[in-house]
Amino acid sequence: MYDFFAVSTEGGSKDPAIRLEKRFINYLISLPFARKGRDKADGKEEEKQEQRRRLLQVEQINHDERERLKQARQRYADRVSDELHEAIYHRILERIEDATYVRERLIPLPEQLPELLDILSTKAASMRRIENVVQGLDWFHNGVLKTVNQPPFIDKRRKQKQVKVENLRTAMSFMGPENLRILTPAYVMQYWLPPSTHPFTLFRRKIWDHSLGTAILAHEIATQDGLKDPVLAYTLGMFHELGKIALTKLYLRVFDDTQREMAMKSIKDSTPDKHNALVELKPDERFLRNLMLEQDKKVSYLVAEGWGLQRVPISQHLLSFTQAKTQDDYTDYARVLGQANAFCEFRLLREVDLASVEEGLILLKKHDIGAERVKTLNNVNLKRPKVIVPE
């Protein structure tokens, strides 16, 4: 199905590293979907089908006709789904050619964000100047107040019997500009996450876990490698999956619009079978994973390209990350991002038994991650950025 895509995760790959990277996209969409894809690539799906065929022959002979009709209905539904999704595909391609639409409707940029990121990147950032810039940014206000009233920041104040901070200036002063620089990309990333991605119900949580984990690992690798600005590497890690978020939002939006239009047309055309098939269709895992595989890096760069940052060269390094053909094509920060992304994918897949150690070693070798680095990164907490609690 969906042979209009230039690329697909169907059929696996001879390269275990590529196979693992594709499997991770499946996992972001659905754990059962990823397991099914792995089984198919490993030939287990054929074994299951053969077992079902044997069961039919022995125990369900009387149901052959019902099964035939069911399969015929499914083939018809698949044809209707193909027609619907081909229309969706071309609409999506048109939308992502409109950079303004992507930046304003899918990943809306708070007007003050470029200035805020630039200010935070300077050592002379004052709390008064930061406070002036963040006026009206509810996601920033809420994020700072929530963070400062949770561990590890609240632990010291509890000892002093000063429990809750409710004033933004006080909270920012307590945290300090260095912590704000680390945490601001996380706050805005949460702002960009879609509130609902039904029927891909776990996508929001998984894409957050991956973005945060990649950011933390990128900061650690950049520090180990002696790069000038580890926080830039962290920010790149946090933002590098914006393409997947934008495409998920766009697919769900275009699916609803196109399905509704085609269903209305089927009523006018007096084609009840097609109408019934259309209204039963749901957003499809296979379509979304191929869309991500084909377009997500392009869209991630497209989003960041329009930010106009003066001091934080996010676009430059995301362009290198999305377009490099070999490791030699990477900038230093894009190389760090590539390593962090690969290692985070492997760790998350291992947690749910979707990657073997052998597959992981091949993936890590592809990104020049040696044994010593693996040992160090295995001890990194992927759930919490490194912040410094003031004395």
N, C-alpha and C positions, 0 to 999 in steps of 0.2 A: 504493500500500500504506500501511497504518497511518493510515487516515483518522480514527482516534480522537484524534489530536493536534490541539490548538487551533491550532498553528503548524507550519510545515515549511519546510525549505530547498529543497524541490522547486520547480521552475518559475522560479527566479531572481527578480528584482525590477526594477522600473523605476528604482529608486534605486541608482546604482552603489555608494554608500557602504554601504547595507544588504547589497547583493550581496557586497561584499568581506568584510564582517563575518561573513556566513554561510559564505563560502568558507573563512574561517580555522578555523571549527569543523570543517569537513570535513577540513582539513589536519591538525589535531590528532589526528584519528582515523586517517587514512591518506593519504599523498601520492598514490597512484594513485586513491583515492576522490575526493580533491579535484580532480584533473585531469579525471576522468570527469564530475564535477559541473559544472566550468567548461565543458567541451566541450558538455555537454547544454544548458546555459543559452545558449551561443553558437550552438547549432544544428548543431554539428559531429557530434554523436552521430547525428542523422538522416542526415547524409551518409554516415557509416560504415555504417549499416544499409542504406542504398540500395546502396552498393557491394557489400555482402554479398548482397543480393537479386539484383543483376545477376550476381554470380558463381554463385549457385545456378542461375539460369535457364540460363546458358550451359554450365557445367561439371559441375553436380551434380544434374541432373534425376533420375537414378536413385536419389538418396538422399531424395527428397521424403517418402516414407512414414516412414523412420527419423526424419527431422526432425520430422514431425508428432507421432509418438509421444513424442519427446523434449520437445516443447513442451507436450504434454498432461501429461506427468509433472511438468514445471516448474510448470504452472498449479496442479496439485494440491498440490505442495510449497508454493507461495505461499499457498494457502488455509490449509494447516496452519500455516504460519509466522504468518499473520495471526491465527489463533485462539490460538496460543501467545503471541504478543506482546501481544495485547489483554489476556490474563490477566496477563502480566508487567507491563504498563502500570498496571493498576489496583492490583496489589500494591505497585508502587513508589510510587504516589500515597499509598497507605495508610501506607507506611513513612515517607515524608518529612513526613507530618502528625504523626508522633511525634518531637518535637524531641529527646527523651532518646535515642531509638534512633540518630538521626543523629549526635549529639554523642558518644555512648559507643561505638557500633559502627562508624561510618564514619570519623569524624574525631575519634578519642579525644583528649581534652584532658589532657595531663599536669597533675596537680593543682597543681604548683608554677609552671606557666607564667604564669598571670595575675599572681601575685606577682613573678615574675622580670621580666616586661615592665614592670610598674609600678616596680620598683626601678631597673631600667636607665634609666628615663625621668627619674630624678632626678639632679641633679648631685652629690648627696652619696652616691651609691652606693659602698659600700666593698667591697673584695674579700672580706673576711670574711663580710659579709652575703650577697653573691652566692653564695659558696661554700656557705654553710649552706642556701640555697634550692635549689641544683642537686644536692643529694645524691640519688643514685639515678637521675638523668637521664642514661642512657647516651648518648642521641643528642647531648646537650650536651657531655659529656666527650669523646666521640669526635670531634665536630666541632671543638672548640677545639684538641685535641692535633694533629689532622690539619692544621688551618689554620696553626698556629704553626710546624709543621715543613715548610712548603712556602713557595715564593716568594709574596709578597715578604718575609715575616717571617724566613725562614731565611737570606736573603742576607747580612744584617749579621752574624749569628752565625758564618757560615762564615769571614768575615774574621777573627773572633776565635777561630777553631778551637773554637767551642762549637756543635756541630751539632744534636743532638737534645734536645728537652725532653719529659720523660715525666711530670712532676708537674703536676696541674691548677692548683694555686694559682700556681705559677711561670708557667705558660702564660698564665693570665688576667692576671696582673700585667704580663707582657711586652706583651700585646695592649692592655690598658687598657679602661675601661668604655665609651668611645665606640665603639671597634671592636666590642666585645661587643654593644652595642645594635644595630649594623648587622647583625652576623652571626647573632645568635640567631634572628631570624625565618627566615633561610635554613636553619639547622640543623633547626628544628622542621618546616619545610616538607618537607625531605627525609625526615624521620621519617614524615610523613603520606603520602608517595607510595607507591602500591601496589607491592609487589615484583614482581608480574607482572600484566600486563593482556592476556594472550593471548586472542583473536587480534589485538588492537590493540597490536602489539608495540612500536611507537615512541611510544605515547601518553605513557609515563612521561618520556621524555627531552624530548619536545616541550613538555609542560605545564610542566616545570621550566624550560626555556629561556624560555618566555613569561613565567612568573611572575618569574623573576630579571630578565629584560630590562625588564619593566614596572616592577618595583621600582626599578631603577637609573634609569630615565628619570623616574619620578615624583620621586625625590630631586633629580635635576637640575632639573626644571621648578619644583619647590617652592623650590629655592634661587634660581633666576633670578627668581621672582615675589616673593621676599622673605617667604615664609611663615615663621611662627615656628618650626615643627618639621618640617624636611625628612625626618627619620627616620620620623616618623609617616606621611608620604606614601609613603616606601619600604616600610614595614610593610604599608600598605594594598595596595600593588602586589604584594607577595609573597603576600598571603592572598586576593586577590580572585577567584582561580580555584578555591577550595576546593570550590565547588559542583560543578564538572566532575569533580574527583577523587572526591568522595563519590558522584556519580551513576554514574560508571564502576564503582566498587567494587560499588555496589548492583545495577546492571544485571547484572553478571557473576554475582553471588551469586544473585539471583532467577532469572536464566535457568537456571542449573544445577538449582535446586530445582524450578522449574515444569516444565522439560523432563522431569525424572525422574518427577515425579508423573503427568504426562500420558502418558508412555510406559508406566508401570505400569498405568494405567487402560485404555490401548488393548489391553494383553495380556488383562486381565480381560474386556474387551468383545469380544474376538476380532475385532479390526480390524487385520490384519497390514499392510495398505497404509499405514494411518495411522501405525502403530508404526514402520515402516521409514522413512517420511518424517520423523517426529519425531527419531529418533536421528541422522539425517544433518544436521539443522539446526545452524548455528553462530551465535554472537552476531552481530548484524547491524549494519553500519555506519550504515545509514539510520535505524534505530531509535535508536541512541545519539546521533546528531547532532541528531535532532528532540527527544529528551529533554533534551539540553543546552540547546538553543535555548529550550525552553519553561520549564525549571525551574532552570537553574544559578545565576542571580543570586539567586533566592529561597533556595536552599539555602546559598549562600555567606553570606548575611546570617543565616540561621537558625543556622549554626554559630557565627558570631562573637557573636551576640546573647546567648548563654548564658555568655560568658566572665567577666562581672562585673569588667571592668577598671576601676580607679578613676582612673588617670591617663592612659591611652591610649585615646581615644574611637574605637576602630575601628568599633564597631557603628553609631554615629551616621553616620559618613561612608559606610560600606558601604550603609546604608539609603538614603541620598541617591543614591548611585551606581546602585543597583539599581532605584529607583522613580522617578527623575526623568523627566519627560516632555520637558523642554526643557533647554537649557543654563542658563537662568535658575533652574531648580530645584536646581541643584547647590550644595552647600557648596563652599568654596574647595578643600578637599582632595579632594572628589569630582570637581571639575572637573579638577584636576591628574591624578587617577587616570584619568579618561576620556581625556585627551590622551595620557597615557603608554601606556595600553592600545591606543589606536588606532594610535599611531605604531609601537609594537612589533609589532602585527599586520602592518602594512604592510611593515616591514623584513623580517620573517621570511618573508612571502609573496614578496617580491621576490627573496630569496635562492634560491628554488626556482622562479622564473619563473611564479608564480601571480597576479601583480598587475602591471598596467601602471602607468606613471607617471601617466597620466590618471586612472585609478581611484583611485590613491593621493591625488592632489591633491584630489579630491572628498571623500574620507574625511577628510583632514586639515582641509579647509575646514569640514566639518560640526562639527569639534571646535575651531574657531577657532585652528588652528595655522598661524601665518604663515610667510612665507618665511625670515625671520631665525631663527626658532626651528627650522625644519627644518634650516637650515644648521648650527646648533649641535648639534642632536640627532643628526645624521648622523655626527658625530665621537665620539659617546659609545660606549664599549666596553660591550656588553650582556652580556659574559661574567663580569665581575669587579666587585663592589661597590667603592666608593671607601673604602679603609681607609688609616689613617695609620700608617706604620711608625715606631715610637719611635726617637728619636735615641740 
